[in-house]
Amino acid sequence: MAIILSIVISLLIGLTALVIVGLASFHVTQGSKQIGTRRALGAKRMDIIRQLLLENWLVMRYLALS
């Protein structure tokens, strides 16, 4: 019974890791498109960096308060 439980837990951890990698990849792709759009509309480098830092700060703040 313990062996079956260990196998199931291992599979669930592996699946969770794959989902996290997929979500991170999706976020990076969307961020790249967003940066390209902002550059095309004339945003300066500091504007883009400021936006990225603000977004990351908001996410970390939300996670810290959860």
C-alpha positions as CSV (number, residue, x, y, z in Angstrom):
1,M,0.0,0.0,0.0
2,A,2.8,2.4,0.9
3,I,4.5,1.7,-2.5
4,I,1.3,2.6,-4.4
5,L,0.9,5.8,-2.4
6,S,4.5,6.7,-3.1
7,I,4.0,6.2,-6.8
8,V,0.8,8.3,-6.9
9,I,2.4,11.1,-4.9
10,S,5.4,11.1,-7.2
11,L,3.2,11.3,-10.2
12,L,1.2,14.2,-8.7
13,I,4.4,16.1,-7.9
14,G,5.7,15.5,-11.4
15,L,2.4,16.7,-12.9
16,T,2.4,19.8,-10.7
17,A,6.0,20.6,-11.8
18,L,4.9,20.3,-15.5
19,V,2.0,22.6,-15.0
20,I,4.1,25.2,-13.2
21,V,6.6,25.1,-16.1
22,G,3.8,25.5,-18.6
23,L,2.3,28.5,-16.8
24,A,5.7,30.1,-16.5
25,S,6.4,29.6,-20.2
26,F,3.0,31.1,-21.1
27,H,3.6,34.1,-18.9
28,V,7.0,34.7,-20.5
29,T,5.5,34.5,-24.0
30,Q,2.7,36.9,-23.1
31,G,5.2,39.3,-21.5
32,S,7.4,39.2,-24.6
33,K,4.4,40.1,-26.8
34,Q,3.4,42.9,-24.4
35,I,6.9,44.4,-24.4
36,G,7.0,44.3,-28.2
37,T,3.7,46.1,-28.4
38,R,4.7,48.7,-25.9
39,R,8.0,49.3,-27.8
40,A,6.1,49.6,-31.0
41,L,3.9,52.3,-29.4
42,G,6.9,54.2,-28.3
43,A,7.5,53.2,-24.7
44,K,10.9,53.9,-23.4
45,R,13.1,51.2,-21.8
46,M,12.6,52.7,-18.3
47,D,8.8,52.6,-18.8
48,I,8.9,48.9,-19.6
49,I,11.2,48.1,-16.7
50,R,9.0,50.1,-14.3
51,Q,6.0,48.2,-15.5
52,L,7.7,44.8,-15.1
53,L,8.9,45.7,-11.6
54,L,5.5,46.9,-10.6
55,E,3.7,43.8,-11.9
56,N,6.2,41.5,-10.1
57,W,5.9,43.6,-6.9
58,L,2.1,43.3,-7.0
59,V,2.2,39.5,-7.5
60,M,4.7,39.1,-4.6
61,R,2.7,41.4,-2.4
62,Y,-0.5,39.4,-3.1
63,L,1.2,36.1,-2.4
64,A,2.7,37.4,0.8
65,L,-0.7,38.5,2.0
66,S,-2.4,35.3,1.1
